[in-house]
Amino acid sequence: MEFEGLSSVYRVESKSQALSDVSKDLYHAMIKLREKAQKDHDAALASDPDSIMCEGLSERRKRVNSLSQKIVDLRMEKVIIMALRTSMGSSASLDKLTPEEREYYAHIVALSEKHRSMINKDGKNRKYVIPDISGSAEADTAVQDSTAQGSDVVTGEMNIEAGGAIVEMRSAVPDDDEELIVIRILEDLPPIAGPEFDYDLKKEDVVRMPAALANTLIKHEKAVLFRVTP
């Protein structure tokens, strides 16, 4: 690559929002051109530092360094935008990327996808995690992720009156249609991780929770289905 070629790449790159079609060895060529500009300037400086030639080569060296860095910055910004769009589900053609840019693109996509998935680590996509409540290795498992995106819990006190029960509860409204059932806890339990927050359940607590989690407690005889009777 010569200086004119570098200037041409910069002009095209700066006028378009899309990547221009460049040689696959663009970065190597720019490095070689920068090295040559520096070498030519050093030779002139050693020969006659006050000459017009030395001054001209000094300006050429500065211009080569400036243009090559601007090209890198322009293309880097465009690669980032491509990678972000890809991480959000769009398709992208990589034909105009150099090998260095393909590697950079892949890293940005991976990091962007990881960053976008951060909200899935907790909250609505969080798995139910039940500690060893049965005394067997069988129970020390994570219960199904379940489609359990709406699992706001309801806790309260149970009062028995004339063969019936009144349950006073505090709750937020679930944000989806997953079935919620009411159970009564039979013994003190260790904290259980739920999709929205942890459950701290004690004996005789009455709690409304997603069926998947409630049925697991019932299965291990840590709770019973609770029905409010007239």
FILUMZA-572454 format. One record per residue (C-alpha): x, y, z; residue in one letter. Coordinates in steps of 0.2 Angstrom, whole numbers, plus 2048, in hexadecimal, padded with zeros to 3 digits. Layout:
XYZA/...
END
This chain:
800800800M/8068127FCE/800822803F/7F48257F5E/7EC8147F9G/7EA81880BL/7E2829807S/7D68207FCS/7D1814809V/7CE822815Y/7C382C809R/7B881D805V/7B7818817E/7B282981ES/7A482C811K/79A81C815S/792814824Q/79680381DA/7A77FB81CL/7B07FD80CS/7B77EF803D/7CA7EF807V/7D87E3805S/7D97D5812K/7EA7DA817D/7E57EC81AL/7EC7ED82CY/7FD7E4827H/7FE7F1818A/7FB800823M/8087FA830I/8157F8822K/81180981BL/81381182CR/82380882EE/82980E81DK/824820821A/82D81F831Q/83D818829K/83D82581BD/83B833828H/84982C833D/85582B824A/85283D81FA/853843830L/86483A832A/86A841821S/864853822D/85885782FP/855869829D/851865817S/84086780FI/84085480BM/84285081EC/83385C822E/829854814G/82C84381AL/82884882CS/81784E826E/81483E81BR/81883382BR/80B83D835K/7FE83C828R/801829825V/7FF826838N/7F0831839S/7E682A82AL/7EA81882FS/7E481B841Q/7D482383AK/7D181482FI/7D280883DV/7C7813848D/7BA81583AL/7B9802836R/7BA7FD848M/7AA80784BE/7A17FF83DK/7A77EE843V/7A07F1854I/78F7F684DI/78E7E7842M/7937DC851A/7857E485CL/7787E184FR/77D7CF84ET/77C7CD860S/76A7D385FM/7667C6852G/76A7CF842S/7747C7834S/7847CE82DA/78F7CB81ES/7A17CA824L/7A87CA812D/7B07DC814K/7B87D8825L/7CB7D5826T/7D17C6830P/7D57D283EE/7C47DA83DE/7BC7C983DR/7C47C484DE/7BF7D5855Y/7AD7D384FY/7AC7C1857A/7B27C8868H/7A67D6867I/7977CB863V/79C7BF871A/79D7CC87EL/78D7D5878S/7837C5879E/78A7C288AK/7867D3890H/7747D2889R/7727C2892S/7767C98A3M/7647CD8A7I/7607BA8A5N/76C7B58B3K/75F7BA8C0D/74D7BF8C0G/7417B88B3K/74D7AA8ACN/7547A58BCR/7527938C0K/74A78C8D0Y/7587868DBV/75377B8E9I/75F7768F7P/7607648FED/74F764906I/74D751905S/75D74B90CG/7617428FCS/76C7478EDA/75D7458E3E/7567568E9A/7657608E7D/7617658D6T/75C7748CCA/7497738C8V/7447768B6Q/7477888B0D/7357868ACS/72E7938A2T/72C79A8B4A/72E7AC8AFQ/7207B28BAG/7227AC8CCS/71F7BA8D8D/71D7B18E9V/70F7B48F5V/7137B1908T/7077B3917G/7007AB926E/6F379D927M/6E579F934N/6D9790936I/6C779493AE/6B878893BA/6C077C930G/6C5789923G/6D4794920A/6D77A691CI/6E77AA914V/6EE7BC915E/6FB7BE908M/7077CC901R/70B7CB8EFS/70F7D38DEA/7047CE8CFV/70D7C08C5P/7127C68B4D/70D7B78AAD/7017A98A9D/70B79B8B2E/7007928BFE/7037978D1L/6FD78B8DFI/6FC78D8F2V/7067828FDI/709780910R/71B77D916I/71D76E922L/72E772929E/73B780929D/744780918L/755787913P/754796907P/74E7918F5I/75379C8E6A/7447A18DCG/7427AA8CBP/73F7BB8D3E/7467B98E5F/74B7AC8F2D/73E7A38FCY/7417A290FD/734796915L/730791926K/72478392DK/71178892BE/71579691FD/708796911V/70F79C900V/70979D8EFR/7167998E2M/7187928D0P/7127808CFA/7237798C9A/72B77F8D9L/71D77B8E5A/71B7698DEN/72D7668E1T/72B76B8F3L/71B7608F4I/7247518ECK/7317528FAH/724753907E/72A76490CK/71976C908A/707767905V/6FA76F8F9L/6F077C902F/6DE77F8FER/6D378D905V/6C378590BT/6B378F90EP/
END
